[in-house]
């Protein structure tokens, strides 16, 4: 799904070849990567999360082969953790974010640390979207930051 998203964005940047979900995905990926460096601001695509506008600031994968996966969350959430079920994309609200961009997560009982490549900011303005694979140990993590007040997609640019 993320690859298709990037290919559709390639059309916005004005790349010579693109296909939204078509068979040309591999062919276009190199051009999309090159465009990121040249037109990074053009690749910002606003997302609506919890009724507010957010922008994707980082995405990466981790590994977890244990029976449970949890991410640090805000006070008021059970044990300050949000448990992530396999195969379900879960948004973690108001997660703890250090001044260096890292957050705490647990694979089973083992505490881990991961880092979003993003300037520090107010925790209230940040969200994680996490998907734990049903067929492997892969944990896909997307880091989002609210665009201004979140009331308009134009605040994302």
C-alpha positions in Angstrom: 0.0 0.0 0.0 2.8 2.4 0.8 4.5 1.8 -2.6 1.3 2.6 -4.4 0.9 5.8 -2.3 4.4 6.9 -3.4 3.8 6.1 -7.0 0.7 8.2 -7.0 2.7 11.0 -5.5 5.2 10.6 -8.3 2.5 12.0 -10.7 2.2 15.1 -8.6 6.0 15.7 -8.8 5.8 15.4 -12.6 7.9 12.3 -13.2 7.9 10.9 -16.7 6.5 7.5 -15.9 4.0 6.6 -13.2 1.1 4.2 -12.5 -1.1 4.3 -9.5 -1.0 0.6 -8.5 -0.1 -0.6 -12.0 2.6 -3.0 -13.0 5.2 -0.2 -13.4 5.9 0.1 -9.6 9.4 -1.3 -9.7 10.3 0.8 -12.7 9.2 4.1 -11.1 10.6 3.5 -7.6 14.1 4.8 -8.5 12.6 8.0 -9.9 10.5 8.5 -6.8 13.6 8.1 -4.6 15.5 10.6 -6.7 12.5 13.1 -6.5 12.5 12.9 -2.7 15.9 14.7 -2.6 14.9 17.2 -5.3 11.3 17.9 -4.4 10.9 16.8 -0.8 8.2 19.4 0.0 6.2 18.2 -3.0 6.1 14.7 -1.6 4.2 15.7 1.5 0.8 14.0 1.4 -1.6 14.9 4.2 -3.3 12.1 6.1 -6.4 12.4 8.3 -5.9 10.7 11.7 -8.4 11.0 14.4 -10.1 13.9 12.5 -7.0 16.0 12.2 -4.5 16.6 9.4 -1.1 14.9 9.8 2.0 14.4 7.7 4.2 11.3 7.5 7.7 12.3 8.8 9.3 8.8 8.9 8.7 5.1 8.4 10.8 2.1 9.2 10.6 -1.6 10.3 11.5 -3.4 13.5 11.3 -7.1 14.4 9.3 -8.8 17.1 8.8 -12.6 17.4 7.2 -12.6 20.9 3.6 -13.2 21.7 2.9 -9.5 22.5 3.8 -6.1 21.1 3.2 -2.9 23.0 4.1 0.8 22.5 4.4 3.5 25.2 1.2 5.6 25.3 -0.2 8.5 27.3 -1.4 8.5 30.9 -4.9 7.0 31.1 -4.0 4.1 28.8 -3.6 0.7 30.6 -0.1 0.5 32.1 0.9 3.4 29.8 1.0 0.9 26.9 -1.0 0.4 23.7 -1.0 -3.3 22.7 -0.7 -3.9 19.0 -2.5 -7.0 17.6 -1.1 -8.8 14.6 -2.5 -7.8 11.2 -4.2 -4.6 12.4 -2.9 -1.1 11.8 -3.1 0.6 15.1 -2.7 4.3 15.8 -1.0 5.2 19.1 -2.2 8.5 20.4 0.0 10.9 22.4 2.8 8.5 22.6 5.9 9.3 24.7 8.4 11.0 22.5 11.8 12.2 23.9 13.4 15.4 22.9 15.6 13.2 20.6 12.6 11.6 18.8 12.8 8.1 20.4 9.9 6.2 21.9 9.7 3.0 24.0 8.1 -0.2 22.8 8.0 -3.8 24.2 8.4 -7.1 22.3 7.1 -9.5 24.8 8.7 -8.5 28.1 11.7 -6.9 26.5 11.8 -3.1 26.5 13.2 -1.6 23.3 13.7 1.9 21.9 13.0 3.2 18.4 13.6 6.6 16.9 11.5 8.6 14.4 13.6 10.8 12.2 11.8 14.0 13.1 12.5 17.2 15.0 11.3 17.1 18.6 7.9 18.5 19.4 4.9 18.3 21.5 3.8 14.7 22.2 0.2 15.8 21.7 1.0 16.6 18.0 2.5 13.2 17.2 1.1 9.8 16.3 2.5 6.4 15.4 0.7 4.0 13.1 2.0 0.4 13.6 1.3 -2.8 11.8 2.6 -6.1 13.1 2.7 -8.8 10.3 0.6 -11.9 10.7 3.2 -14.0 8.7 6.5 -12.7 9.9 8.3 -10.8 12.7 8.1 -7.5 10.8 6.7 -4.5 12.6 6.0 -1.6 10.3 6.1 1.8 12.0 5.0 5.2 10.5 5.6 8.4 12.4 3.3 11.4 11.9 3.2 15.0 13.1 0.1 17.1 13.2 0.0 19.9 10.5 -0.3 23.1 12.5 -3.6 23.1 14.3 -4.7 20.1 12.2 -7.7 21.8 10.8 -6.5 22.2 7.2 -4.3 20.1 4.9 -2.7 23.3 3.6 -0.9 23.5 7.0 1.1 20.4 6.0 3.2 22.2 3.4 
